[in-house]
């Protein structure tokens, strides 16, 4: 059985966006890799981001107080696989078991499949699309700023390409397309 090779990151939903960023910068001595009014990505080590923050005041304006735990808290946790083959083998195994990804998205930095457990806890299974240095550099470009969410893809089509012997570099290339809508199941719509 293929297993993740490491824990990657955690995403928090917040109505205390600036305060949360400042706290994590202070506590973890983290650096901001990318920030816009809605999203921020921070790291403290060799990963391109360990924390992400989604600003509910931008994503869901007019919401409840900063203390309402109904929307605020962990959005998802992410696990990295060692290769695109490992990620796709896991996709195939889970699909056979009746477990479907609710959001297949290529973020530019990662090729990702999102799942929800029976309680609705969300997780991202991903494979990096280059080195940490390449991902960090990408996150600092205008192209990334124009679409920090990424592009949806068809995991069955990608699996067929993998099973036909297509190389990892080609499989990891981000498909052309418009920005992916964030699904309601992801809690950020």
Residue pairs with C-beta under 8 A, 6 or more apart in sequence:
1 93
2 81
2 86
2 89
2 90
2 93
4 79
4 80
4 81
4 125
5 80
5 81
5 82
6 79
6 80
7 77
7 78
7 79
7 80
8 47
8 50
8 78
8 79
8 80
8 110
8 124
8 126
9 47
9 49
9 50
9 51
9 52
9 77
9 78
10 50
10 51
10 52
10 74
10 76
10 77
10 78
11 51
11 52
11 53
11 54
11 74
11 75
11 76
11 77
11 78
12 20
12 51
12 52
12 53
12 54
12 72
12 73
12 74
12 75
13 54
13 56
13 71
13 72
13 73
13 74
13 75
13 187
13 188
14 20
14 53
14 54
14 55
14 56
14 66
14 72
15 55
15 56
15 57
15 63
15 65
15 66
15 68
15 71
15 72
16 66
17 40
17 53
17 55
17 57
17 58
20 53
21 32
21 35
21 40
21 42
21 53
24 30
24 42
24 51
24 53
25 31
25 32
25 42
28 42
28 44
28 50
28 51
29 44
30 42
30 43
30 44
30 50
30 51
31 42
31 43
31 44
32 40
32 41
32 42
33 41
33 42
33 43
33 48
33 49
33 136
33 139
33 140
34 40
34 41
34 49
34 139
34 140
34 144
34 145
34 148
35 41
36 145
36 148
37 55
37 58
38 54
38 55
38 58
38 59
39 52
39 53
39 54
39 55
39 148
40 52
40 53
40 55
41 48
41 49
41 51
41 52
41 139
42 49
42 50
42 51
42 52
42 53
43 49
43 50
43 51
43 136
44 50
46 132
47 132
48 109
48 128
48 132
48 135
48 136
48 139
49 139
54 75
54 188
56 63
56 71
56 72
57 63
59 188
59 189
60 71
63 71
64 70
64 71
66 72
71 187
74 121
75 122
75 186
75 187
75 188
76 114
76 121
76 122
76 123
76 124
76 186
77 122
77 123
77 124
78 112
78 123
78 124
78 125
78 126
79 123
79 124
79 125
79 126
80 110
80 126
80 127
80 128
81 87
81 90
81 125
81 126
81 127
82 127
83 127
83 168
84 111
84 127
84 162
84 168
84 171
84 172
85 162
85 168
86 127
87 111
87 113
87 125
87 126
87 127
88 155
88 158
88 159
88 162
90 113
90 125
91 101
91 113
91 125
91 155
91 159
92 159
94 100
94 101
94 115
99 115
100 115
101 113
101 114
101 115
101 155
102 114
102 115
102 116
102 183
102 185
102 186
103 112
103 113
103 114
103 152
103 180
103 182
103 183
103 185
103 186
104 112
104 113
104 114
104 152
104 153
104 154
104 155
105 112
105 114
105 149
105 150
105 151
105 152
105 153
105 180
106 112
106 129
106 150
106 151
106 152
106 153
106 174
106 175
107 126
107 148
107 149
107 150
108 129
108 135
108 138
108 144
108 147
108 150
108 174
109 128
109 129
109 130
109 135
109 138
109 139
110 124
110 126
110 127
110 128
110 129
110 135
111 126
111 127
111 129
111 153
111 171
111 172
112 124
112 125
112 126
112 150
113 124
113 125
113 126
113 155
114 122
114 123
114 124
114 125
114 183
114 185
114 186
115 122
115 123
115 125
116 122
116 123
116 185
117 123
122 185
122 186
122 187
127 172
128 135
129 135
129 172
129 174
130 138
130 172
138 144
139 148
147 179
149 179
149 180
149 182
150 174
150 179
150 180
151 174
151 175
151 176
151 177
151 178
151 179
151 180
152 177
152 180
152 181
153 175
158 171
161 170
161 171
162 171
181 189
182 188
182 189
183 189
